[in-house]
Amino acid sequence: MMCEVMPTISEDTLTQRGSQNGAEDANFEQLMVNMLDERDKLMESLRETQETLSLTQERMQEVAHERDLLQRQLNSALPQVWIGNLSFCSYTFPPAAELQLGEDPDFKITT
């Protein structure tokens, strides 16, 4: 009668598999920590950028208002230029609401 012998299971193989899984878990955990750190840095950068944008927009509104006041003072202080019969030409800036940041104002001549 013949008997079949099962192959032996080496304990070293099981230990190796366990240590490989442990190393993979450690690598995965480190990857997650790195991703969370990067997310925190990006969120902080986003907050700072949003704050800077808000302050810049406020300053732009202040400057536009100041420009409008100065333009009114200039228009009232400068004499009107008469052209032809009872018509005049004056130089005006567009209202602040029509301007975009970084855009050159279109100069308008009204007659």
Backbone hydrogen bonds, N-H to C=O, Kabsch-Sander energy under -0.5 kcal/mol:
donor,donor_aa,acceptor,acceptor_aa,energy
6,M,4,E,-0.5
10,S,8,T,-0.6
14,L,10,S,-1.2
15,T,11,E,-2.2
16,Q,12,D,-2.5
17,R,13,T,-2.3
18,G,14,L,-2.2
19,S,15,T,-2.4
20,Q,16,Q,-2.4
21,N,17,R,-2.3
22,G,18,G,-2.0
23,A,19,S,-2.2
24,E,20,Q,-2.5
25,D,21,N,-2.4
26,A,22,G,-2.1
27,N,23,A,-2.5
28,F,24,E,-2.6
29,E,25,D,-2.6
30,Q,26,A,-2.4
31,L,27,N,-2.3
32,M,28,F,-2.4
33,V,29,E,-2.3
34,N,30,Q,-2.5
35,M,31,L,-2.4
36,L,32,M,-2.4
37,D,33,V,-2.4
38,E,34,N,-2.5
39,R,35,M,-2.4
40,D,36,L,-2.3
41,K,37,D,-2.1
42,L,38,E,-2.4
43,M,39,R,-2.6
44,E,40,D,-2.2
45,S,41,K,-2.3
46,L,42,L,-2.4
47,R,43,M,-2.4
48,E,44,E,-2.4
49,T,45,S,-2.4
50,Q,46,L,-2.6
51,E,47,R,-2.2
52,T,48,E,-2.4
53,L,49,T,-2.5
54,S,50,Q,-2.3
55,L,51,E,-2.4
56,T,52,T,-2.4
57,Q,53,L,-2.6
58,E,54,S,-2.2
59,R,55,L,-2.4
60,M,56,T,-2.4
61,Q,57,Q,-2.0
62,E,58,E,-2.2
63,V,59,R,-2.7
64,A,60,M,-2.4
65,H,61,Q,-2.3
66,E,62,E,-2.6
67,R,63,V,-2.7
68,D,64,A,-2.3
69,L,65,H,-2.3
70,L,66,E,-2.6
71,Q,67,R,-2.5
72,R,68,D,-2.2
73,Q,69,L,-2.3
74,L,70,L,-2.7
75,N,71,Q,-2.8
76,S,72,R,-2.1
77,A,73,Q,-1.8
78,L,74,L,-2.5
81,V,89,C,-1.2
82,W,80,Q,-0.6
83,I,87,S,-2.6
86,L,84,G,-0.9
87,S,83,I,-0.8
89,C,81,V,-2.3
90,S,110,T,-0.9
92,T,90,S,-0.5
92,T,108,K,-1.3
98,E,95,P,-1.6
99,L,95,P,-0.5
99,L,96,A,-1.2
103,E,100,Q,-2.2
108,K,92,T,-1.4
110,T,90,S,-1.2
110,T,108,K,-0.5
